Amino acid sequence: MRRILFLLALIAPLLALGAPARAGGWAITVMDPVPVTSPDTTYTLGFWLLQHGTHPYEGDDLGELGEVALEFTDGKRTLRFSGVELKEPAHYASAVSLPKGTWEVTAIQGWFPSYRIGTLAVPGRLEVAPVPPDLRPAITGQQPPEEDHWGAIRPPRIPLGDGTPGFLPYRSATPTPVATPAAPAGGSPGETTTVAVVERGTWWRPAYVMTALVGVAGVAGITVLAALVHRTRRGRATGVSPR
């Protein structure tokens, strides 16, 4: 009995921590076209954070998203540039400036797990990584959303890789005239963005914490129940009623 309880105590938290990544708690980030970059030059990069690869974040059901940013790592340092919401749902922009080098590009997606976008050479171009194989069936197997969230300005094709044409799970849009270009919310021309050197990644995510707590509570409940059963059986064997 003690061995069984010990194994349950070890396995249950691990299963709990691994569950949220594919149980609704995942998203991908798709970049707008990135220009050829030069060192120490400021660029504004647009990107789309798509829950399940098909729609904007459903904040009403899951709470506040949290920080959205682009993170660049060259193996020695990490630079993070905060994202600003644009007019279109799920559309963000970051003002970035990078020294010469080869940078791994990662999207910080609020409480969703971070998403690897690809590799950026400075000077040079962005080489976009394909969607991870375990996410491709989840994306391609979905039907276009009932609600079309976008008009003429919409997410680009999703890079699936392996020779598969880019998948675009959205309805075709009819371009609509726009009177004036929209400025990023919360920003203005000439406003500077603070660049922070940060440690890579963080373990804390609300969905992970909640699932881990549920797992720990389940293990505690099983332990208490097993102890009561053991005491009851021992009491019957000795003729003493358990308290």
Beta strands, then each sheet from edge to edge (+ up, - down):
strand 1: 27-31
strand 2: 43-51
strand 3: 68-73
strand 4: 78-82
strand 5: 84-85
strand 6: 91-96
strand 7: 101-109
strand 8: 115-122
strand 9: 126-128
strand 10: 196-197
sheet 1: 1+ 2- 6+ 5-
sheet 2: 9+ 8- 7+ 3- 4+ 10-
end
